Amino acid sequence: MFTDALRYPFADRTRRDGTAKCLAALLLCGALVRVAARLWPDWSLVAPLALAVAPLLAWLGLLGGVLADDGFPRLATAATARLAGRLFGVAAVYLLPAAVTVVAAGYVVASGTVPDALGGVTLATLATGALLVTVTCSYLFPAAAVVSVRDGLRAGLRRDALRGTASSTYFLAWVGATVLVVAAWSALAATATRSVAALLALGWCAYAHVAAAALLAEGVDRTAYW
């Protein structure tokens, strides 16, 4: 399963083209975000940010095709837009609680509203709570995403979509996909100010997300309970 997923982005010409499209979408989105960052705090940054939505949705649609086990869809089609919308919707539902928890915990600590005598205990409690919520949401999200791109957003938000998360195969697939994605984003963060290194990291990011999507799709299909 792991070997097939790692080979997936370059297994044949069609998949190589799809991975290249993912890279192109990320490049365009990253370039537009950089332009917007340079315009900050001018309101003109809204224009490049709005333009960045198109390549972002294209990237989500391509990954949605891999998660659906249908291969890379064609760009600028209703199917790609539908897959992108489903993936974005389920991500908003499952990842928003984690984001809100982390931001709230950071705000409480940074604001200094907690007495110094309770600072250490409060910090440990908030950090532990935020970590648990983040891990739980990130563990459930891929299974719901796979069901969502295959059967619709409503199906991905139902409790039945999470049945496969109790399987050993899904757990192993999630661990492998998490390692790939975290390594990709870590590489991007470490090379943000270096053009050549950032380009290589972006290529690795495109490859890692495609391989992770293929691994998760296979993990959901091959559920084997403990």
N, C-alpha and C positions, 0 to 999 in steps of 0.2 A: 504494500500500500504506500509506504513512504517513498520507495524507489520510483514507483509509477508517478507519484505526485511531483517529485523533483524533476522528472523527465518531461512532465506534461507541457511546460511552456515551449519546449523545442522538439517535441516528439515528431512533428511533421510540418509541412510547409504552412498549412492552414493555421496551426497553433503558433508557429513562429510569427506569422503575420499578425495574429491576434495579440501576441505579447508585444510586438513592435507598436501596435496601435495603442496599447496601454501605456507604453513608455512615451509615445508622442502626446497623449492626452495629459499625462503627468507633467511633461516638459512645458506644454502650453499653459496649463493651470498654474504651475510654479512660477513661470515668467510673469504672468499677469498679477499674481499675488505680490511678487517682488516690486513690480511697478506701483501697485497700490501702496505698498509699505513706504516707498520713497516719496509718495505724494502726501502721506500723513503729516499734519492733521487737516490738510485741505479737503474740501468736499468733493473734489474731482476724483478722489480715489474710488468713489462709488462706481464709476464707469468701468475700470479694469476688473473690479470685483464682480460686477454683474456679468462681464464677459467670461470670467473664470468659471461661471456656473456651467456653461456648455461643455467644456472638456471634462469637468468633474462628473457630470451626469453621464457622459460617454464612457468614462472609466468605470463608473458604477455599473452601467449597463453591460459592459464587457465582462466584468467580474460576475455579474448576475447570471450571464449565460453559462459560465464555468460552474457556478454553484448549482444551476439547474441541470447540469450534466448534458447540456445541449450544444456545448462548444461555444465559440465566440460568435455573437450575432453580428449582423451587418450594422455599420454605423448609420446614423440619420434615418432610422426606421422606427415605426411605432412600437415594434417589439423591444428594441433597445431602450426606448423611453419608458416603456412599461416596466421592464426589469429594473431600471434605475430608480423609478418611483417606488417600487415595492421594497427594494433594498434600502433606500433612504428612509422610507416610512418605518420599517421595522427597526432600523438603527436608532431612529429618533426615540422610539418607544422604549427600547431596552437599554440604550446607553445614556439617555438623559438623566435617569436617577443617579447613576454613578457620577456624572459630571456635576450635578447639583450638590451631591454629598461632598465631593472633594472641594468644590468652591466654598460651600458653607463652612466646612471644617477649617479651611485656610483663612476665611474671613474672621471667624471667631478667634483663632490664634493670633492673627495679625492685628486685630483691633485692640487687643489688650484688655478685653472686658472681663477676663477670668482673673481672679485674685492670684497673686504670686504663690501663695501657699498651696493652691490647688492646680497650679500651672502644669506641673509634671504629670500629675494623674489625668488631668483633662486632656492634655496633648496626646498622651498614650491612648486614652479612650477614643478620642476623635479619630486619630490615625488608624486605630484598629477597626473602628466602624466603617471608615471610608474605604479601607482596604477590602473588608469583607463584602461590602456592597459592590465595589468595582469588580472583584473577582467573580462574584455571583452573576452580575449582569453580563460580563464578558464571556462567561461560560455558557449561559443560556442563549445569548444572541446568535451565534453561528447556526445552531440547530433551527431556531425560528427563522433565520434568514434563508436557509435552504428550503424550508417548507414554503416560505412566502414567495420566493421567485418561481417555485414550481406550481403552487396551487392558489396563489393570490395572497394579498396582504392580510385579509381576515383570517385565512387558515394559519398564517404564521403567528398570529396573535392569540390563537386558541391554546388551551392547556395541552391538547393532544400533540401539538407541535414539539413539545419538550419531552415527550416520552423517550426518545432516543438518547437523551442526555444521561440516562442511568446505565448506559452500556460501556463496557471496557473499551470497545473499538472507538466510540466517539471520544472518550476521555483521551486516549492516546493520540487521536487525530487532532483534538483541540490543543494538546500540549505541543505537538509538532508545529501546527499552524501558528500558535502564539509565539514560539521561538523564532519562526521565520519573520513574522510581522514586527515583533519587538526589535529584532536585529536590524531590520530594514529601517525603521524609524530612528533607531539609535545612530545608524550610519548617516542618515540625513542630518540629524541634529549635530553630529560631530563635524560635518563637512559643510555646514551652511555658508561659511564665508569663503570657501575655496571653490572656484569655478570648475576645474577639471575633476577634483575629487567629488564635488557635489554631483556632477554629471554621472560619474561612475556609481555613486550611491543611489542616484535616481534610477539607473538601470537595474541595480540590484533590488530596489524597492518594487519596480514593476514585476520583475521575475518572482520575488518572494510572495507578493500578493496573489499572483496567478497560481503558483504552486500551493499556497495555503488554501485558496478556494477549492482547488482540485482535491486536496487532501481532506477537507471538511466534507465535500460532497460525497467522497468515497466513504468517509467515516459514518455519515448518516445512513448511507445505503447498506453498509455492512455492520449493522448493530448486533452485538453479541453481549448479552447481559452477564453480569458477574456470576 
